[in-house]
Every structure is written in C-alpha cells, then in structure tokens.
Amino acid sequence: MPSIDPAADSLPRTPDRVIVRALWPVLLAAVISLFPFTIYSTFLVPLAETSGQEVSVAGVLRGLGGIAAVLVGVAAAPLVARLSARHTTAAGLVLLAVSGLVATIGTLPALVLFCLGTGAVTAVLTPTLLRIAVATYPRRGDSGRAATIVTATQSLAAVLAAPLIGAVGLWRGWQGALWVTAGAAVLIAALALRSSAAAAATTSAMPALGYVESFRRLSRRRDLLAVIAIAFLRTTSFMGYLALLAAHYHQQFDLDPIAFTLVWTLSGASFFAGNFLAGRWARGRGVRHRRLLWVGLVGAAIAVAAVFTTDLLVVALVATAVMGFSHAVVAAILTTLIAGSAGELTAPTYSISAAGMSLGVFTGAVAAGLGLHWGGGPGMALALSLPTLFAAALVPAAARPPQIGTRDRRAGSPTRGG
C-alpha cells in the first residue's frame, strides 16, 4: 500500500465530490456486487419453485455464500495486496456475472454453485475495492474518507436495490434480473480495466508481504486484531437483529409485509446516513475515533434492547433508526482506522475483517434464534446486546493513538504499534 502522509493532514481536505468523481467505477462495482444475493433474497419463493425445492432449502443455500466468504476471505487475505487491483476487480465482476448466469439454469446444483461462487468472489472483490479507494488518496484523512464513501454507497445501494430489482424483474422474473445484472457487471468490469484509480492502486503499491509474513505481522498488531473483533461482534448483533426484525414487527405490532418495507427503508436509510456522516466526522484523529466507537456501540446496545422489549410502535421505530445509525457509525470508524493505520496490512486486514463479518451473519442468526427460544423479545434483546457490549470493551485497543517512533517498515509512515 502507498504510504499514509500524516504531515499532509493540515492541507485542505479533498471534497467528497472530487473523491466520487475519481472513484465512480469503483462505486459502480461496489453497487453491482450487492445485486446477485439481493435478487436471490427478493425472489426466493419463485426461485425455489423454479428449482423444485422447498423455500426453506433454497434459503439455507444462501448461507453457503457466507461460508465461502469466510474461507476464501481468510485464505486470500495476504494475496489481495499482491494482485493487480484493476485486473482483480474486473475478474471478480466477470466471475460474479458467470455465477449469476449459472443460477438461471434453475437447478439445485446451479443454485449451489451460484451461492458458493458469489460468496467467494465478493470476499476478494470488496477488500480490493477498498484497497483502491485507500490507495487513490494516501493522505490519512482522505484515505479513510474514500473508503467510507465506498461503504456508504454500498449501504445506499442496499436500500435502493430491492425496488430497482423488482422493476427489472418485471421482465422474465428473477432470471431476467440476473441476466441484466450479469450484463451490467461485465460492462463495469470493462470500466474497471480503464480506471485510473485502479491502475494507480496497482502501480503505486509497495512490494507486498509474503503469505505467512502477512499473518505473522497481523497477529502482532493488537489494534488491528481489536478492529477485526469489533467488526465481527458488531455484525453478529446487527445481522441477528435483522434476521428476526420482520417477524418481531409482525408479532408485536401486527405489521404486514408491505408495511414492514417502510421499516426496512427506515433502517437502511439510517444506516446510510450514519455511515456517510461518520466517515466525515472520522477525519479527525485520536480520541474522536474512540468516542465515536463507544457512542455507536452503546447506542446500538440500548437500541436493540428497546426494539425487542417495547410495546409502543413509535418507540420501536425510533430505536430502529438509532440501531441502524449507531451500527453504521461503528462500521465507518472501523473502516477509517484500518485505512489510516494498517499500512502494508491494509488489504489483508480488510479481507479478514470482511470474513469475520460474514461469520457474524451466521453467529448473529444463531444468537437471535436462541434468545427468542429461551426468552422471547427480552431474550433476543439480551442475546444481541451482549456482543456490542463486549465490542465496547475492545475500543481502547482498537482506537489506540499511534506510538511515536513506531514505523511501518515498508510504507515509511507512523503506524499504531502492536
């Protein structure tokens, strides 16, 4: 990775609009990467009917993508920084298109290949896109902001993807939606090959660490390990909450699926707002990061408890908004901390962090289910509050100020010691 230049922090910050103009092919790639699994979830019932499977079976297959993401994300972590960023992006998008086209066959083996392939590809594609963003703006404040603009764009796309996919699906249903997505992915892959930002990320990168050496050095960086652990715990709480949110609103407040789409939109919009704003707030250094992490995690713990214990719809809606906003703040700060302090370990850290979050999707669903089984709404509140409180205990390690005199031996810039 290129060096982070702390001496340049006093210079005027790069405006968001300039960052967006430079990274627009990256942002398009980040958006389209969300579409395959969104299509799968949106059209789960007709997809199951086409393949001749029970809806429950088709739903379980989606979990294969998470398993693939965990395995590939960890195994490929040291390799992300060693590969050409633009070629990796283009190849990932093409493979994403191929996986989608395979799924349109409509058989059980085809769906298995689709879920495994999509999960494996995104495990490499997402950290590569973040690597490009960080490399395009190596100055400390701008690098973190560029990375959070990528994640904020993904969160906005998650809100808007469902209605857009529904409109595309009017033409030949879920198979038509996958065909259109595959075509768009190939076009964006061509743009990625011509992207100056992706080219800069490749040509300006310092010699990458060896495979084993990457893991060895990361194991000695307690700050980065704390960031990865917080990302896992935060995702466990948030994804467990999302897994049963619709069922809770239906049982507690008698909301039908149509009405619940408004709740989902509220949650997604709050997450986007938190991610976007926190990325701007996080351009400062030191204690600001620590305070934002604590506020976000404590706010998330209180919010999830309120959602699953209140009998008042308005309180639940406010808590839902706070939940999305708080988790987004934490996610943005973690992204910023990696961009600003990981140095040569930036790409591996993003990759392993993404793998941890994929694992969090699974553990969150398990925690929420056990909480519901043992204690109903209060049980879920307790089960999903604990991970965020545990994460709060790791904040001092994750947001530790850089140690004076500690240098990234390859990047030549101050880093957080470990």
C-alpha positions as CSV (number, residue, x, y, z in Angstrom):
1,M,0.0,0.0,0.0
2,P,1.2,3.6,-0.5
3,S,2.3,5.5,2.5
4,I,-0.1,7.5,4.6
5,D,1.3,11.0,4.9
6,P,0.4,12.4,8.4
7,A,2.3,15.7,7.6
8,A,-0.2,16.5,4.9
9,D,-3.2,16.3,7.4
10,S,-3.1,20.1,7.7
11,L,-3.7,20.6,4.0
12,P,-7.3,21.2,2.8
13,R,-9.3,18.1,2.7
14,T,-10.4,16.6,-0.6
15,P,-14.1,17.4,-1.2
16,D,-16.4,14.4,-1.4
17,R,-17.5,15.3,-4.9
18,V,-13.9,15.0,-6.0
19,I,-13.5,11.6,-4.4
20,V,-16.7,10.4,-6.0
21,R,-15.5,11.6,-9.5
22,A,-12.3,9.8,-9.1
23,L,-13.8,6.6,-7.8
24,W,-17.0,6.3,-9.7
25,P,-16.1,3.0,-11.5
26,V,-15.2,1.6,-8.0
27,L,-18.5,2.8,-6.6
28,L,-20.4,1.1,-9.5
29,A,-18.6,-2.1,-8.9
30,A,-19.4,-1.9,-5.2
31,V,-23.1,-1.4,-6.0
32,I,-23.4,-4.2,-8.6
33,S,-21.7,-6.6,-6.2
34,L,-24.7,-6.4,-3.9
35,F,-27.3,-7.3,-6.6
36,P,-26.9,-11.1,-7.0
37,F,-27.7,-12.0,-3.4
38,T,-30.3,-9.3,-3.2
39,I,-32.0,-10.8,-6.2
40,Y,-31.8,-14.2,-4.6
41,S,-33.4,-13.0,-1.4
42,T,-36.1,-10.9,-3.2
43,F,-37.2,-13.7,-5.5
44,L,-36.6,-16.6,-3.1
45,V,-40.1,-18.0,-3.4
46,P,-40.3,-18.1,-7.3
47,L,-36.7,-19.2,-7.4
48,A,-37.4,-22.1,-5.1
49,E,-40.5,-23.0,-7.3
50,T,-38.4,-23.0,-10.5
51,S,-35.7,-25.2,-8.9
52,G,-38.3,-27.6,-7.4
53,Q,-37.0,-27.0,-3.9
54,E,-38.7,-26.1,-0.6
55,V,-38.3,-22.4,0.2
56,S,-36.5,-23.4,3.4
57,V,-34.0,-25.4,1.4
58,A,-33.4,-22.5,-1.0
59,G,-33.0,-20.1,1.9
60,V,-30.4,-22.3,3.6
61,L,-28.4,-22.4,0.4
62,R,-27.8,-18.7,0.8
63,G,-25.8,-19.5,3.8
64,L,-23.3,-21.3,1.6
65,G,-22.2,-17.9,0.3
66,G,-21.3,-16.8,3.9
67,I,-19.3,-20.0,4.4
68,A,-17.4,-19.5,1.1
69,A,-16.8,-15.8,2.0
70,V,-15.2,-16.8,5.4
71,L,-13.0,-19.4,4.0
72,V,-11.9,-17.5,0.9
73,G,-11.6,-14.2,2.7
74,V,-9.1,-15.6,5.3
75,A,-7.2,-17.7,2.8
76,A,-6.9,-15.0,0.2
77,A,-6.2,-12.1,2.7
78,P,-2.4,-11.8,2.1
79,L,-2.9,-12.2,-1.7
80,V,-5.3,-9.2,-2.2
81,A,-2.4,-6.7,-1.9
82,R,-0.2,-8.7,-4.2
83,L,-2.6,-8.8,-7.2
84,S,-3.3,-6.2,-9.8
85,A,-6.2,-4.1,-8.4
86,R,-7.9,-3.4,-11.7
87,H,-7.5,-7.0,-13.0
88,T,-8.8,-8.4,-9.7
89,T,-11.8,-6.1,-9.9
90,A,-12.5,-6.9,-13.5
91,A,-12.1,-10.7,-13.0
92,G,-14.3,-10.6,-9.9
93,L,-17.1,-8.8,-11.7
94,V,-16.9,-11.2,-14.6
95,L,-17.0,-14.2,-12.3
96,L,-19.9,-12.6,-10.5
97,A,-21.7,-12.4,-13.9
98,V,-20.9,-16.0,-14.6
99,S,-22.2,-17.2,-11.2
100,G,-25.5,-15.3,-11.9
101,L,-25.9,-16.8,-15.4
102,V,-25.2,-20.3,-13.9
103,A,-28.1,-19.7,-11.4
104,T,-30.5,-19.0,-14.2
105,I,-30.3,-22.7,-15.2
106,G,-32.7,-23.1,-12.2
107,T,-31.5,-26.5,-10.9
108,L,-30.3,-27.3,-7.3
109,P,-26.6,-27.7,-8.4
110,A,-26.8,-24.4,-10.3
111,L,-28.0,-22.6,-7.2
112,V,-25.3,-24.2,-5.0
113,L,-22.6,-23.1,-7.5
114,F,-24.2,-19.6,-7.6
115,C,-24.1,-19.2,-3.8
116,L,-20.6,-20.6,-3.4
117,G,-19.3,-18.6,-6.3
118,T,-20.9,-15.3,-5.3
119,G,-19.7,-15.6,-1.7
120,A,-16.2,-16.4,-2.8
121,V,-15.9,-13.6,-5.3
122,T,-17.3,-10.9,-3.0
123,A,-14.8,-12.0,-0.3
124,V,-12.0,-10.8,-2.6
125,L,-13.8,-8.1,-4.6
126,T,-14.8,-5.9,-1.6
127,P,-11.4,-5.6,0.0
128,T,-9.9,-4.9,-3.4
129,L,-12.3,-2.0,-3.9
130,L,-11.4,-0.6,-0.5
131,R,-7.7,-1.0,-1.3
132,I,-8.3,1.1,-4.5
133,A,-10.0,3.8,-2.5
134,V,-7.3,4.0,0.1
135,A,-4.5,4.0,-2.5
136,T,-6.1,6.7,-4.5
137,Y,-6.0,9.1,-1.5
138,P,-3.0,8.1,0.6
139,R,-3.3,11.1,2.9
140,R,-4.6,9.9,6.3
141,G,-7.9,11.8,6.4
142,D,-8.7,11.4,2.7
143,S,-7.9,7.7,2.6
144,G,-10.4,6.9,5.3
145,R,-13.0,9.1,3.8
146,A,-12.6,7.5,0.4
147,A,-13.0,4.0,1.9
148,T,-16.1,5.1,3.8
149,I,-17.6,6.6,0.7
150,V,-17.4,3.1,-0.9
151,T,-19.1,1.5,2.1
152,A,-21.7,4.3,2.3
153,T,-22.5,3.8,-1.4
154,Q,-23.0,0.1,-0.7
155,S,-25.4,0.8,2.2
156,L,-27.4,3.2,0.0
157,A,-27.5,0.6,-2.8
158,A,-28.8,-1.9,-0.3
159,V,-31.7,0.4,0.4
160,L,-32.5,1.1,-3.3
161,A,-31.6,-2.3,-4.8
162,A,-34.8,-4.1,-3.9
163,P,-37.3,-1.8,-5.7
164,L,-34.9,-1.5,-8.6
165,I,-34.5,-5.2,-8.9
166,G,-38.3,-5.6,-8.6
167,A,-38.7,-3.3,-11.6
168,V,-36.1,-5.2,-13.6
169,G,-37.7,-8.5,-12.6
170,L,-40.9,-7.5,-14.4
171,W,-39.0,-8.7,-17.4
172,R,-38.7,-12.5,-17.0
173,G,-38.6,-12.5,-13.3
174,W,-35.6,-13.5,-11.2
175,Q,-33.8,-15.0,-14.2
176,G,-34.2,-11.7,-16.2
177,A,-32.9,-9.8,-13.2
178,L,-29.8,-12.0,-13.1
179,W,-29.3,-11.6,-16.8
180,V,-29.4,-7.8,-16.6
181,T,-27.1,-7.9,-13.6
182,A,-24.6,-10.1,-15.4
183,G,-24.6,-7.7,-18.4
184,A,-24.1,-4.7,-16.1
185,A,-21.2,-6.5,-14.2
186,V,-19.4,-7.2,-17.5
187,L,-19.7,-3.5,-18.6
188,I,-18.4,-2.3,-15.2
189,A,-15.6,-4.8,-15.5
190,A,-14.5,-3.1,-18.7
191,L,-14.6,0.3,-17.0
192,A,-12.5,-1.1,-14.2
193,L,-9.8,-2.1,-16.6
194,R,-9.7,1.5,-17.8
195,S,-10.0,3.1,-14.4
196,S,-7.1,5.4,-13.5
197,A,-7.8,4.8,-9.8
198,A,-7.5,1.1,-10.1
199,A,-4.3,1.5,-12.1
200,A,-2.8,3.8,-9.5
201,A,-3.6,1.3,-6.7
202,T,-1.6,-1.3,-8.6
203,T,1.3,0.8,-9.8
204,S,1.8,2.7,-6.6
205,A,1.6,-0.2,-4.3
206,M,4.7,-1.1,-2.3
207,P,6.1,-4.7,-2.5
208,A,3.6,-6.9,-0.7
209,L,4.5,-9.1,2.2
210,G,4.8,-12.8,1.9
211,Y,1.9,-15.0,2.6
212,V,2.9,-16.3,6.0
213,E,4.6,-13.0,6.9
214,S,1.3,-11.1,6.4
215,F,-0.4,-13.3,9.0
216,R,2.6,-13.1,11.4
217,R,2.6,-9.3,11.3
218,L,-1.1,-9.0,11.7
219,S,-1.0,-11.3,14.7
220,R,1.3,-8.8,16.4
221,R,-1.0,-5.8,15.7
222,R,-3.3,-5.8,18.7
223,D,-5.0,-2.7,17.4
224,L,-6.0,-4.3,14.1
225,L,-7.0,-7.5,15.8
226,A,-9.3,-5.5,18.0
227,V,-10.8,-3.8,15.0
228,I,-11.5,-7.2,13.4
229,A,-13.0,-8.5,16.6
230,I,-15.3,-5.4,16.9
231,A,-16.4,-5.8,13.3
232,F,-17.3,-9.5,14.0
233,L,-19.2,-8.7,17.2
234,R,-21.0,-5.7,15.7
235,T,-22.1,-7.7,12.7
236,T,-23.2,-10.6,15.0
237,S,-25.6,-8.2,16.8
238,F,-26.8,-6.3,13.7
239,M,-27.4,-9.2,11.4
240,G,-29.1,-11.3,14.2
241,Y,-31.3,-8.3,14.8
242,L,-32.2,-8.0,11.0
243,A,-32.8,-11.8,10.8
244,L,-35.8,-11.6,13.0
245,L,-36.9,-8.0,12.7
246,A,-39.7,-8.6,10.3
247,A,-41.1,-11.4,12.4
248,H,-40.9,-9.3,15.5
249,Y,-42.7,-6.3,14.0
250,H,-45.4,-8.7,12.7
251,Q,-46.0,-10.4,16.0
252,Q,-45.6,-7.4,18.3
253,F,-47.3,-4.7,16.1
254,D,-49.2,-6.7,13.5
255,L,-47.4,-5.1,10.6
256,D,-47.9,-6.9,7.3
257,P,-45.0,-7.4,4.8
258,I,-46.0,-4.3,2.8
259,A,-46.0,-2.1,5.9
260,F,-42.7,-3.6,7.0
261,T,-40.9,-2.5,3.9
262,L,-41.2,1.1,5.3
263,V,-39.5,-0.1,8.5
264,W,-36.8,-1.7,6.4
265,T,-36.3,1.5,4.4
266,L,-36.1,3.4,7.7
267,S,-33.4,1.1,8.9
268,G,-31.4,1.2,5.6
269,A,-31.7,5.0,5.3
270,S,-30.5,5.4,8.9
271,F,-27.5,3.1,8.2
272,F,-26.6,5.1,5.1
273,A,-26.8,8.4,7.0
274,G,-24.7,7.1,9.9
275,N,-22.1,5.6,7.5
276,F,-21.8,8.8,5.4
277,L,-21.7,11.2,8.3
278,A,-19.4,9.2,10.5
279,G,-17.0,9.0,7.5
280,R,-16.8,12.8,7.6
281,W,-16.5,13.0,11.4
282,A,-13.8,10.4,11.4
283,R,-11.3,12.6,9.5
284,G,-10.0,13.7,12.9
285,R,-7.5,11.6,14.8
286,G,-7.1,10.1,18.3
287,V,-9.8,10.4,20.9
288,R,-12.5,11.3,18.4
289,H,-12.4,7.8,17.0
290,R,-12.6,6.3,20.4
291,R,-15.6,8.4,21.5
292,L,-17.4,7.7,18.3
293,L,-16.9,3.9,18.7
294,W,-18.1,4.0,22.3
295,V,-21.2,6.1,21.4
296,G,-22.0,3.9,18.5
297,L,-21.7,0.6,20.4
298,V,-23.5,1.8,23.5
299,G,-26.2,3.4,21.4
300,A,-26.6,0.1,19.4
301,A,-26.9,-2.0,22.6
302,I,-29.6,0.3,24.0
303,A,-31.5,0.5,20.7
304,V,-31.6,-3.3,20.1
305,A,-32.9,-3.8,23.7
306,A,-35.6,-1.1,23.1
307,V,-36.7,-2.6,19.8
308,F,-37.4,-6.1,21.3
309,T,-38.9,-5.0,24.6
310,T,-41.1,-2.0,23.9
311,D,-44.9,-2.3,23.3
312,L,-45.0,1.1,21.6
313,L,-44.6,1.2,17.9
314,V,-43.2,4.8,17.8
315,V,-40.5,3.8,20.3
316,A,-39.6,0.7,18.2
317,L,-39.4,2.9,15.1
318,V,-37.1,5.4,16.8
319,A,-35.0,2.6,18.2
320,T,-34.8,1.0,14.7
321,A,-33.4,4.3,13.3
322,V,-30.9,4.6,16.2
323,M,-29.9,1.0,15.7
324,G,-29.1,1.5,12.0
325,F,-27.3,4.8,12.6
326,S,-25.2,3.6,15.5
327,H,-24.0,0.4,13.7
328,A,-23.2,2.5,10.7
329,V,-21.1,4.9,12.8
330,V,-19.1,2.0,14.2
331,A,-18.6,0.4,10.7
332,A,-17.4,3.7,9.3
333,I,-14.9,4.3,12.1
334,L,-13.5,0.8,11.8
335,T,-13.1,1.3,8.0
336,T,-11.3,4.6,8.7
337,L,-9.0,3.1,11.4
338,I,-7.8,0.4,9.0
339,A,-7.2,2.9,6.2
340,G,-5.2,5.2,8.5
341,S,-3.1,2.8,10.5
342,A,-2.8,-0.6,8.8
343,G,-0.1,0.4,6.2
344,E,1.1,-2.6,4.3
345,L,-1.5,-4.7,6.2
346,T,-4.5,-2.7,4.9
347,A,-5.7,-5.1,2.2
348,P,-5.2,-8.2,4.4
349,T,-7.0,-6.5,7.3
350,Y,-9.9,-5.5,5.2
351,S,-10.2,-9.1,3.8
352,I,-10.1,-10.8,7.2
353,S,-12.5,-8.2,8.7
354,A,-14.9,-8.9,5.9
355,A,-14.6,-12.7,6.6
356,G,-15.3,-12.0,10.2
357,M,-18.4,-10.1,9.3
358,S,-19.5,-13.0,7.1
359,L,-19.1,-15.3,10.1
360,G,-21.0,-12.7,12.1
361,V,-24.0,-13.1,9.8
362,F,-24.2,-16.8,10.9
363,T,-23.5,-16.3,14.6
364,G,-26.0,-13.4,14.7
365,A,-28.8,-15.6,13.4
366,V,-27.9,-18.3,15.9
367,A,-27.8,-15.9,18.8
368,A,-31.1,-14.3,17.9
369,G,-32.8,-17.6,17.5
370,L,-31.5,-18.9,20.8
371,G,-32.6,-15.7,22.5
372,L,-36.0,-15.9,21.0
373,H,-36.3,-19.6,22.0
374,W,-35.3,-19.0,25.6
375,G,-36.7,-15.6,26.4
376,G,-38.8,-14.2,23.6
377,G,-38.3,-10.5,22.9
378,P,-36.3,-9.8,26.1
379,G,-34.2,-12.9,25.3
380,M,-33.3,-11.5,21.9
381,A,-32.6,-8.1,23.4
382,L,-30.1,-9.7,25.9
383,A,-28.5,-12.0,23.3
384,L,-27.9,-9.2,20.8
385,S,-26.9,-6.5,23.3
386,L,-24.0,-8.6,24.7
387,P,-21.9,-8.7,21.5
388,T,-21.9,-4.9,21.3
389,L,-21.1,-4.5,24.9
390,F,-18.2,-7.0,24.5
391,A,-17.1,-4.9,21.5
392,A,-17.1,-1.8,23.6
393,A,-14.5,-3.3,25.9
394,L,-12.2,-3.6,22.9
395,V,-12.4,0.1,21.9
396,P,-9.3,1.2,23.8
397,A,-7.2,-1.3,21.9
398,A,-8.7,-0.6,18.5
399,A,-8.5,3.2,18.8
400,R,-5.1,3.4,20.5
401,P,-3.2,6.5,19.3
402,P,-0.1,5.9,17.1
403,Q,3.1,5.2,19.1
404,I,5.7,7.9,18.4
405,G,8.7,6.3,16.7
406,T,6.9,3.2,15.5
407,R,7.3,3.0,11.8
408,D,5.8,0.9,9.0
409,R,8.9,-0.6,7.6
410,R,7.6,-0.7,4.1
411,A,5.3,2.3,3.9
412,G,7.7,4.5,5.9
413,S,4.9,6.1,7.9
414,P,3.8,6.1,11.5
415,T,1.5,3.3,12.4
416,R,-0.1,2.0,15.5
417,G,2.2,-0.2,17.3
418,G,1.3,-3.8,18.2
